Amino acid sequence: MKKYTYILMTFAFIAAVALVTKTYFSGIGKTNESNKSNIAMNISPDEMKIGSVIKLPNPNLDGNVSLEKAMTLRRSIRSYKDIPMNISEVSQLLWSAQGITNERGFRTAPSAGATFPLETYIVVNNVTELKKGIYYYQAAQNELEMISDTDISIDLMKACLSQSMIVDGAVVIVFAAIFERTTARYGERGIRYVYNEIGHASQNVHLQAAALDLGTVVIGAYRDDEVEAILNLGDDKKVLYLMPVGKLN
């Protein structure tokens, strides 16, 4: 009997040690993740480099401007003040374009079959907390990843038929699409669905910009090959829209 009691006590001791060890290392993991997030949020523009990940502020889900008011304010604005935007404004705009709105991963813009073909990038010209360059919006994490630290604004403007908004805007939101995500399910009809989706997302940005007292305009006139070469987003992505955003004059 004593023998079996000893065996049971030994197994209980091993289980207790395993539980404590798991809890301890789990806590370390969470702490490291928290530290990683804090570091990402506090990184200065001078420290940013290709591969840097910047945690964006959480979006405001209860703004001061009604939807109806935002719709009356929505206009195509092509002239902006030479004043920097801040990272909270950037976060709000990107969330309005493709932000996650529930635990299933659904977004602010509808997507046919939840195939989510759109990829969102932002060219930073003048944001107080961000270095100039190109960033990829990681919607699931609400983060930005710097993919280029080169100032491409002049070249991009020329590729957009010299439309000065590309340089004058504090940022330029770039919508690209991987068509195969949608056509793989819907065939050729999926092409139409992707174009439908870009309309939903860009209107969200328009309305959000109006609510933030910012100006924006949709740019569809550009030389496709040149723009895609300058942005260098990859052969599988096609640029559909560019939306410069800036402070209202």
QUIGI-V353049 format. One line per field, one symbol per residue. ss: DSSP state (2 for helix, 1 for strand, 0 for the rest). A space follows every 10 residues. Layout:
ss=???
This chain:
ss=0222222222 2222222222 2222222222 2222222222 2200222000 0011100000 0000002222 2220010001 1000102222 2222222201 0000001000 0222000111 1111001001 0011111100 0011111100 0022222220 0000222200 1111111002 2222220022 2222222222 2222222222 2001111110 0002222222 2000000111 111111110
